[in-house]
Amino acid sequence: MSHLSVTAGFLPLIDAAPLIVARELAFAEEEGLDLTLRRAPSWSALRDLLTFGQVDAASMLSPIPVAQALGLGGGAAALDALMVTSLGGEMIALPDHIARQLDGVDRADPFALRAALPMPLRIGVPFPFSIHAELLYRWLGEGITVQTVPPPLLPDAMAAGELDLFIVGEPWATGAMDRGIASLLLPGTTIWRAPPDKVLAMRHDRAEADPDLTGRLMRAVWRACRWLRLRENRITAAEIMARRPYLDLPPDLIERAMDSGVEFFEGCATFPWRSQAEWIGARLARRHGLDVAQARHAAQAVFRSDLYRLHLGPAGADLPAASSRLEGAVSEPGLHPAAAGRVLLLPDRFFDGAVFDPDTA
C-alpha cells in the first residue's frame, strides 16, 4: 500500500481524541497515511485553514459545514461532514455568585433551572455555529445574546467578570472548576441527550476528487473512535492528549474530563444522520431569515452518510437501515433496523420531549 500524506486540524479539546489517537496509535499509519496534525487557536481559524486548503481535514464543529452550505459565516468552500466523531461532552458553567442564587433549585431539572436563572445573562459560546450555541438557544430561547470566545479562553473571560455563563467542550469546564472560576450548572446532554458535537470534515471537492484518501482517513478515525469506547483505554488516551502538541494539560485533568458524557462510538455514534443536519439547518435558517425548506435540503446533503456506508460498511461499521430518523424519539437503549440485522441506538431525547421529524416541512 502506497503511503499518502494528509494534514488535519484540531482545537485542544477532549473530542479531538479520535484524530490524535489515529495518529499516535498508528491507526492512520496502518491505513497507509502519513498523518500530520495542526493545532488551531480558534474555530474561525480552523474553518479558514480547511476552507483555503491549508489542512486536508479537521475535527470540526458539526454546524460549520451546514452553515457554509447555507451561505453563512463567510467560508467560501463547500465542506462535507464525513462522519461524526463525538456526541455530547458540552458543559454549562457559571460563576459561584450566580450559582449561590440557585441554591435549592433541582440541578437535574432544566425547566426549574431556566426559570431560576437571573436573566439576561452575558453568555459565552465557542462559536456562533456550534452545537453549544444551539443547545442554549433550544433551552433558554432564541432571544438570548451570545458572544464568541475560543474554548481555552472562556474560563479566563469568566474569571475577568466578562461572562455570567458559558458552554464549552471539555476539559475547559473541568479546568475552570478546578481553578475555582466556575461551578457546573448542567451538562449539555441534559438538553439533548446525544447532540452531534464534532465531525470529521473535508472540503467537498477534495473528498470527491480523492476517494482513496477519504476512505483511508475515515477508517483510521473510525478505528480510533472504536478504541476510545473502552474505559480501560482512557488513561492511555489522557496521557497521549496531555502532550505539548495537543492539549498540553495534566493527564489527570484530561482523564477526569473524559467522564463528561462524551460518546465516541457506541450506538452508531459515528454515523452522520442526515436528520441531524436538517435539524441544524432548520434552526440556522429560522434565526437568519432563510427559507427553511431550502436550508433543510442543503443541510442534509452535507452529512455524507453515503460516503460513510461506502467506506466504513466494509470495515465493519454498523449501518442503520435509513440515513434519517426521528430526532429525539429514542428514550432507552435498544435495537433498531439496520442495513443487515439490527443496530443499537442510544437515547437521544430532548429535555422537553419534542421530536424532530425530517419528513415534515
Secondary structure as GFF3:
##gff-version 3
##sequence-region A 1 361
A	DSSP	beta_strand	4	10	.	.	.	ID=ss1
A	DSSP	three_ten_helix	14	16	.	.	.	ID=ss2
A	DSSP	alpha_helix	17	24	.	.	.	ID=ss3
A	DSSP	alpha_helix	27	30	.	.	.	ID=ss4
A	DSSP	beta_strand	33	39	.	.	.	ID=ss5
A	DSSP	alpha_helix	43	51	.	.	.	ID=ss6
A	DSSP	beta_strand	57	61	.	.	.	ID=ss7
A	DSSP	alpha_helix	63	69	.	.	.	ID=ss8
A	DSSP	beta_strand	79	87	.	.	.	ID=ss9
A	DSSP	beta_strand	90	94	.	.	.	ID=ss10
A	DSSP	alpha_helix	96	99	.	.	.	ID=ss11
A	DSSP	three_ten_helix	100	102	.	.	.	ID=ss12
A	DSSP	alpha_helix	110	116	.	.	.	ID=ss13
A	DSSP	beta_strand	123	125	.	.	.	ID=ss14
A	DSSP	alpha_helix	131	140	.	.	.	ID=ss15
A	DSSP	beta_strand	146	148	.	.	.	ID=ss16
A	DSSP	three_ten_helix	151	153	.	.	.	ID=ss17
A	DSSP	alpha_helix	154	159	.	.	.	ID=ss18
A	DSSP	beta_strand	165	169	.	.	.	ID=ss19
A	DSSP	alpha_helix	172	178	.	.	.	ID=ss20
A	DSSP	beta_strand	183	187	.	.	.	ID=ss21
A	DSSP	three_ten_helix	188	190	.	.	.	ID=ss22
A	DSSP	beta_strand	196	203	.	.	.	ID=ss23
A	DSSP	alpha_helix	204	209	.	.	.	ID=ss24
A	DSSP	alpha_helix	211	228	.	.	.	ID=ss25
A	DSSP	three_ten_helix	231	233	.	.	.	ID=ss26
A	DSSP	alpha_helix	234	241	.	.	.	ID=ss27
A	DSSP	alpha_helix	251	257	.	.	.	ID=ss28
A	DSSP	alpha_helix	274	288	.	.	.	ID=ss29
A	DSSP	alpha_helix	292	300	.	.	.	ID=ss30
A	DSSP	alpha_helix	305	312	.	.	.	ID=ss31
A	DSSP	beta_strand	334	337	.	.	.	ID=ss32
A	DSSP	beta_strand	342	345	.	.	.	ID=ss33
###
